[in-house]
Amino acid sequence: MKSRLSRRRFLQATATAATLAPFIGNRLAAAPASPVRKIIPSSGEALSVIGVGTSRTFDIAPGEATQSQLLDVMRAFFDNGGQLIDSSPMYGNAEAVTGELLEALDNTGANVDNLFTATKVWTYGKQEGIEQMQRSMQRLGVERIDLMQIHNLRDWQVQLETLREWKAQGRIRYIGITTSHGRYHNELETILQQQALDFVQFSYNIDNRSAERRLLPIAHERGIATLINRPYQRGSLFRKVKGQPLPSWASEFDCASWGQFFLKYIASHPDVTCIIPATSKVKHMVDNMAAGYGRLPDPELRKRMIEHLESL
């Protein structure tokens, strides 16, 4: 498949040519041999720190996915070491579109062997939850889900019982719970402290650091892996830095764009396991994946990143 993007062209507006690594097609050509990986505490399994979300971006009409740029987006994801794809029945056609894309890539010989599927149950009632999860497996085209999460805490006591049953049966590998709403954080904290879970998903970024106070420390104490949504604060971070040059010292942690700046801040937190930015554009996927390579900022640089952003 013909490349649609030169990373040098995409990033030259925010970085000097000396900081840029060339690409071959949509793949990093001058990067370390493998992406940064984080450990899932409950198993010791390593997972690439940059994943992909499908909310809104993958909600297109079924049957159109392989004719859209999403096929190139997904190919770029796997070409650059991506593993975890996060979806939900709440996201319209996203699960079905993801399944269609995975089948198309597999049929063309693309390497999707490291795929880590993550989706959610988002309904009330035990039987309704079972039927919804069965549909998710069919739509994704898999016989086993790597991670099944309870979406936005919905009917979590009932659904958690089923998730444990399915995990014992080998139908799912990990169980988790999610929220993207700060108003649920108190209840989420209580659940994390009382229930045995493998993963928790919540919002966290350089401009919304509330998770650093309680959620990330609890995840650390309880040995729970973390998935991070809304890493760009729904685009508001890019609006904040529009027209601003990337600081020259960003090269100290192999950062060549504002997108990488925001993702590397999150990835550098020791208790972050995987970040799931959503995109429907190849150039953004390539840039996102580049954030998962090279050095990450140390604590001193993290402070400097916050101070710089607040000064703009």
GIKA-V546095 format. One line per field, one symbol per residue. psi: psi as a letter, one per 40 degrees, with the letter a starting at -180 (. if undefined). Layout:
psi: ???
This chain:
psi: hhiehhddddeedeiiddehhiihbfhhdfiidiihiihhdedeiihhdhahiehddegihieedeeieddddddddddfeidhhhaidefbeddddddddddddddeeihfdehhhhaihgiiiddddddddddddddefiehhdhhihhfehfdddddddddddddeedidiiaiiiehdeeddddddddddihidiihiihidegeddddddddddddefhihhhifdeffedddddehehihidededffheiddddddddddeheehdiigihiehdddddddddeeiaiiiidddddddddddde.
